[in-house]
Amino acid sequence: MNIDYSEKIPNNVGLAENRVLKRALEQWQPAFLDWWREMGPEGTHDYEIYLRTAVGVDPKGWAHFDFVRMPDYRWGVFLNPAEPDRKINFGAHKGDPAWQEVPGEHRANLRRLIVTQGDTEPASVEQQRHLGLTAPSLYDLRNLFQVNVEEGRHLWAMVYLLHAYFGRDGREEAEALLARRSGDADNPRILGAFNERTPDWLSYFMFTYFTDRDGKFQLCSLAESGFDPLARTTRFMLTEEAHHMFVGESGVARVIQRTAEVMARERIDDSAEVRRRGVIDLPTIQRYLNFHFSVTMDLFGADVSSNAATFYSTGLKGRFEETKIDDNHLLEGAVYPVLEVRDGRLVSIEAPTLNALNERLRDDFIRDASAGVERWNRILQKQGVAFAFKVPHKAFNRRIGPLAAARIDPEGRVVSETEWSANVNRWLPSESDRAFVASLMGPMTERGKFANWIAPPPRGVNNLPVDFEYVRFN
């Protein structure tokens, strides 16, 4: 199922045959390009970057690599092929044919899901727009720009659905996606994590590891949707999302590798001594991990949620790998454990599974994210460094839901405000931590060279050498 690049908007959805939709998207396109010039990667308009562009939706041969100026990148609309006779696999409509049009009674909820997902895509570009000025290598700079253009394409994916299926309301929502700004006091992005700053590359790698992994789980849930165009759209988005998580996991791994090499070579473990060697000490990396993990926990929503129950029971949003779960996919009468604070400690209680779907998805995420953290620990073990990274308790540093009312440490203990204040700089990055990491950030634009605080990758992009000229500065 190839993509038509002869069109002004590349697509595989037959835009040429739908003149009204084509005209509407072509009218939105200049506003998108204006937003990109204003809020996209800073100072990059003349760079030629070795980028991956989708040319089809076949996973065995969907991408083409070549040098592209980012303003000339061909953003478009790509859906997975339709599955013949696809059925809804869960909820009250289980067994019914998947919807090809928006069911009127579910219109508002479906639009809300699409807008919320769509809002995260430009937000992350805005959060990362300054990072190109301090990239630790051309390899990393290229990977940053690849993530940026694909987040832009994921915005196009959601905007297509809004324009194609929601009429005037959808067009207004699409315009609003370009009007909000990450961190803006008056018109911020919808979700809190997408209003946080991403001031340095350690933050960026943690963001792409943890927060883009939340994106994976949200997209996997939406890929189960009974609304077939949404399911097909998100399935292809997942193909691109895998690279974003790779950038995060491998980026943090390379930071750890470099620090561990220095510690082993110099036979030091004191953080101040490690910092004096121009690398990031392991406790600081742990504090960054704690912060980004806890911020991502909030992205899954309230632990007990009537909205989650509605989305599931109406067939709009499933569970992670819904069809692989061995139950009746109705969840009536089923229960799932959630946490509450009672008498100064965390306790587990049973909630209706339908209402605890956010918590189940959060637990799916934690298992997946924890496996990557263990891979980071194996780097330390190979270097003989006696330190182990640990994912904090899921109740730590929460800002939404009932757990936000308590102070909970990384081990899951409820602590007093006094104890929290006394220890917060041990658990979360302090201003001095961030200042130190910022002091290491500086552009390394010499081909094949890497900043001192990060190790080179084991291999380059698309089987090219690590020292390939991934970015050309014109």
Secondary structure as the mmCIF struct_conf table of DSSP 4:
data_model
#
loop_
_struct_conf.conf_type_id
_struct_conf.id
_struct_conf.beg_label_comp_id
_struct_conf.beg_label_asym_id
_struct_conf.beg_label_seq_id
_struct_conf.end_label_comp_id
_struct_conf.end_label_asym_id
_struct_conf.end_label_seq_id
STRN STRN1 ASN A 2 ASN A 2
STRN STRN2 ASP A 4 ASP A 4
BEND BEND1 SER A 6 ILE A 9
STRN STRN3 ASN A 11 ASN A 11
BEND BEND2 ASN A 12 VAL A 13
HELX_RH_3T_P HELX_RH_3T_P1 LEU A 15 GLU A 17
HELX_RH_AL_P HELX_RH_AL_P1 ARG A 19 MET A 39
BEND BEND3 GLY A 40 PRO A 41
TURN_TY1_P TURN_TY1_P1 GLU A 42 GLY A 43
TURN_TY1_P TURN_TY1_P2 HIS A 45 ASP A 46
STRN STRN4 GLU A 48 ALA A 54
STRN STRN5 GLY A 56 GLY A 56
BEND BEND4 VAL A 57 VAL A 57
TURN_TY1_P TURN_TY1_P3 PRO A 59 LYS A 60
BEND BEND5 GLY A 61 GLY A 61
STRN STRN6 ALA A 63 ARG A 69
HELX_RH_3T_P HELX_RH_3T_P2 MET A 70 ASP A 72
STRN STRN7 VAL A 77 VAL A 77
HELX_LH_PP_P HELX_LH_PP_P1 ASN A 80 GLU A 83
TURN_TY1_P TURN_TY1_P4 PRO A 84 ASP A 85
STRN STRN8 LYS A 87 LYS A 87
BEND BEND6 PHE A 90 GLY A 91
TURN_TY1_P TURN_TY1_P5 ALA A 92 GLY A 95
BEND BEND7 ASP A 96 ASP A 96
STRN STRN9 PRO A 97 PRO A 97
HELX_LH_PP_P HELX_LH_PP_P2 ALA A 98 ALA A 98
STRN STRN10 TRP A 99 TRP A 99
BEND BEND8 GLN A 100 GLU A 101
HELX_RH_3T_P HELX_RH_3T_P3 GLY A 104 HIS A 106
HELX_RH_AL_P HELX_RH_AL_P2 ARG A 107 GLN A 127
TURN_TY1_P TURN_TY1_P6 GLN A 128 HIS A 130
HELX_RH_3T_P HELX_RH_3T_P4 LEU A 131 THR A 134
BEND BEND9 PRO A 136 SER A 137
HELX_RH_AL_P HELX_RH_AL_P3 LEU A 138 TYR A 165
BEND BEND10 PHE A 166 PHE A 166
HELX_RH_AL_P HELX_RH_AL_P4 GLY A 167 ALA A 179
TURN_TY1_P TURN_TY1_P7 SER A 182 GLY A 183
BEND BEND11 ALA A 185 ASN A 187
BEND BEND12 ILE A 190 LEU A 191
HELX_RH_3T_P HELX_RH_3T_P5 GLY A 192 ASN A 195
BEND BEND13 GLU A 196 GLU A 196
BEND BEND14 ASP A 200 ASP A 200
HELX_RH_AL_P HELX_RH_AL_P5 TRP A 201 MET A 206
HELX_RH_PI_P HELX_RH_PI_P1 PHE A 207 THR A 211
HELX_RH_AL_P HELX_RH_AL_P6 ASP A 212 LEU A 222
TURN_TY1_P TURN_TY1_P8 ALA A 223 GLU A 224
BEND BEND15 GLY A 226 GLY A 226
STRN STRN11 PHE A 227 PHE A 227
HELX_RH_AL_P HELX_RH_AL_P7 ASP A 228 GLU A 266
TURN_TY1_P TURN_TY1_P9 ARG A 267 ARG A 267
HELX_RH_AL_P HELX_RH_AL_P8 SER A 271 ARG A 276
TURN_TY1_P TURN_TY1_P10 ARG A 277 GLY A 278
BEND BEND16 VAL A 279 VAL A 279
HELX_RH_AL_P HELX_RH_AL_P9 LEU A 282 LEU A 299
TURN_TY1_P TURN_TY1_P11 PHE A 300 PHE A 300
BEND BEND17 ASP A 303 VAL A 304
HELX_RH_AL_P HELX_RH_AL_P10 SER A 306 SER A 313
TURN_TY1_P TURN_TY1_P12 THR A 314 GLY A 315
BEND BEND18 LEU A 316 LYS A 317
TURN_TY1_P TURN_TY1_P13 PHE A 320 GLU A 321
HELX_RH_3T_P HELX_RH_3T_P6 GLU A 322 LYS A 324
BEND BEND19 ILE A 325 ILE A 325
BEND BEND20 ASP A 327 ASP A 327
BEND BEND21 HIS A 329 LEU A 330
TURN_TY1_P TURN_TY1_P14 GLU A 332 GLY A 333
STRN STRN12 VAL A 335 ARG A 342
TURN_TY1_P TURN_TY1_P15 ASP A 343 GLY A 344
STRN STRN13 ARG A 345 PRO A 352
HELX_RH_3T_P HELX_RH_3T_P7 THR A 353 ALA A 356
HELX_RH_AL_P HELX_RH_AL_P11 LEU A 357 GLN A 383
TURN_TY1_P TURN_TY1_P16 GLY A 384 GLY A 384
HELX_LH_PP_P HELX_LH_PP_P3 VAL A 391 HIS A 393
TURN_TY1_P TURN_TY1_P17 LYS A 394 ASN A 397
BEND BEND22 ILE A 400 GLY A 401
HELX_RH_3T_P HELX_RH_3T_P8 PRO A 402 ALA A 405
BEND BEND23 ALA A 406 ALA A 406
STRN STRN14 ARG A 407 ILE A 408
TURN_TY1_P TURN_TY1_P18 PRO A 410 GLU A 411
BEND BEND24 GLY A 412 GLY A 412
STRN STRN15 VAL A 414 VAL A 415
HELX_RH_AL_P HELX_RH_AL_P12 GLU A 417 TRP A 427
BEND BEND25 LEU A 428 LEU A 428
HELX_RH_AL_P HELX_RH_AL_P13 GLU A 431 LEU A 440
BEND BEND26 GLU A 446 GLU A 446
TURN_TY1_P TURN_TY1_P19 ARG A 447 GLY A 448
TURN_TY1_P TURN_TY1_P20 ASN A 452 TRP A 453
BEND BEND27 ILE A 454 ILE A 454
HELX_LH_PP_P HELX_LH_PP_P4 ALA A 455 PRO A 457
BEND BEND28 PRO A 458 ARG A 459
HELX_RH_3T_P HELX_RH_3T_P9 VAL A 461 ASN A 463
TURN_TY1_P TURN_TY1_P21 VAL A 466 ASP A 467
BEND BEND29 PHE A 468 PHE A 468
STRN STRN16 VAL A 471 ARG A 472
#
